[in-house]
Amino acid sequence: MSRMISVDGLVHGLSADYMTGRKTLLQVIDEQPTAFDRYAVIEQLKEKSRYARIVGEDKPCELLKLAEVIEIVEGGGVDGQG
């Protein structure tokens, strides 16, 4: 499974550990924290959703405030960091 990592963190790890010979390239990459956790984002979106009945619809619909969705996605699901 693939994961997103921070380029800034990777560059720092490469210059601090790989270029000095303290760690291998794979060690530096593996130690990078995930920058975006899609499962955590999905879970947060589910927690924030609300049901509402829209006029003309037979079933209730899930609603989310756009501002809340943007905040969750910008946080990346990883400790509120983007």
C-alpha positions in Angstrom: 0.0 0.0 0.0 1.3 3.5 -0.8 1.4 6.4 1.6 2.0 10.1 1.3 5.1 11.5 3.0 6.3 15.1 3.4 9.0 16.1 0.9 10.4 18.6 3.4 10.8 15.8 6.0 12.4 13.5 3.4 14.9 16.1 2.3 15.8 16.8 6.0 16.2 13.1 6.7 18.4 12.6 3.6 20.7 15.5 4.4 20.9 14.7 8.2 21.1 10.9 8.1 21.7 9.5 4.6 24.3 11.9 3.3 26.3 11.5 6.6 26.2 7.7 6.3 24.2 7.2 9.5 21.3 5.5 7.7 20.5 3.8 4.5 18.2 5.4 1.9 15.4 2.9 2.7 15.8 3.6 6.5 15.3 7.3 5.9 12.3 6.8 3.7 10.7 4.2 6.0 11.1 6.5 9.0 9.1 9.3 7.4 5.7 9.9 9.0 2.6 9.7 6.9 1.6 13.1 5.7 -2.0 12.2 4.8 -4.0 9.4 6.3 -7.0 8.8 4.1 -8.7 6.4 6.5 -8.5 8.9 9.3 -9.9 11.6 7.0 -12.8 9.3 6.0 -13.5 8.5 9.6 -13.6 12.1 10.6 -15.9 12.9 7.7 -18.3 10.2 8.9 -18.2 11.5 12.4 -19.1 15.0 11.3 -21.9 14.1 8.9 -25.5 14.8 9.8 -28.7 13.5 8.4 -31.4 15.8 7.0 -34.5 15.4 5.0 -34.5 17.5 1.8 -37.8 18.6 0.4 -38.8 16.4 -2.5 -36.5 13.5 -1.4 -37.8 10.2 -0.1 -34.8 9.4 2.1 -32.7 11.5 4.5 -29.4 12.7 3.1 -26.0 13.1 4.8 -24.8 16.6 5.1 -21.5 18.2 6.0 -20.5 21.8 6.3 -18.0 22.8 3.6 -15.8 24.6 6.2 -15.6 21.4 8.3 -14.8 19.3 5.3 -12.0 21.7 4.2 -10.6 21.7 7.8 -10.5 17.9 7.9 -8.9 17.5 4.5 -6.3 20.2 5.2 -5.5 18.4 8.5 -4.8 15.3 6.5 -6.0 13.0 9.2 -2.6 13.1 10.9 -2.7 14.8 14.2 -4.4 17.9 12.7 -1.3 18.6 10.5 -1.5 19.2 6.8 
